[in-house]
Amino acid sequence: MISGAEVLEIAQNHPWIEQLKLLDMSDKIQIHYNPSLDFISNENERSLCLTANYDKNNNLEFSLWYNRPKKVKVLFGLLGEKERMVCDDKWGFSFQQALTYLDYFVNENYALVEKIYEK
């Protein structure tokens, strides 16, 4: 198990751009994912994944994939609600924004992470 500070350090020092460049130079048929780091809480099984990509101007941007327990309607609500793990994604974050949400995640400020997924 690693600490929240170590998680942030890993994400901050990860060679995102180098991995994207390798992706550009490699055989795309063989690669199905962009560079990603997925951090999972051992205490509650929530996870936050950072995935790197280029925006339309070739700048580094991230998508955030948040997996957490959420109440969902069963059979359109006819059978009530049930809590299950749900993964939602949101795109278009800068590196600094992605690190900010990762900081919220490792410090268990889940309400702040959840805000970006409100519809």
Rosetta blueprint (number, residue, H / E / L):
1 M L
2 I L
3 S L
4 G H
5 A H
6 E H
7 V H
8 L H
9 E H
10 I H
11 A H
12 Q H
13 N H
14 H L
15 P L
16 W H
17 I H
18 E H
19 Q H
20 L H
21 K H
22 L H
23 L H
24 D H
25 M H
26 S L
27 D L
28 K L
29 I L
30 Q L
31 I L
32 H L
33 Y L
34 N L
35 P L
36 S E
37 L E
38 D E
39 F E
40 I E
41 S L
42 N L
43 E L
44 N L
45 E L
46 R L
47 S E
48 L E
49 C E
50 L E
51 T E
52 A E
53 N E
54 Y E
55 D L
56 K L
57 N L
58 N L
59 N L
60 L E
61 E E
62 F E
63 S E
64 L E
65 W E
66 Y E
67 N E
68 R E
69 P E
70 K E
71 K E
72 V E
73 K E
74 V L
75 L H
76 F H
77 G H
78 L L
79 L L
80 G L
81 E E
82 K E
83 E E
84 R E
85 M E
86 V E
87 C E
88 D E
89 D E
90 K E
91 W E
92 G E
93 F E
94 S L
95 F H
96 Q H
97 Q H
98 A H
99 L H
100 T H
101 Y H
102 L H
103 D H
104 Y H
105 F H
106 V H
107 N L
108 E L
109 N L
110 Y H
111 A H
112 L H
113 V H
114 E H
115 K H
116 I H
117 Y H
118 E L
119 K L
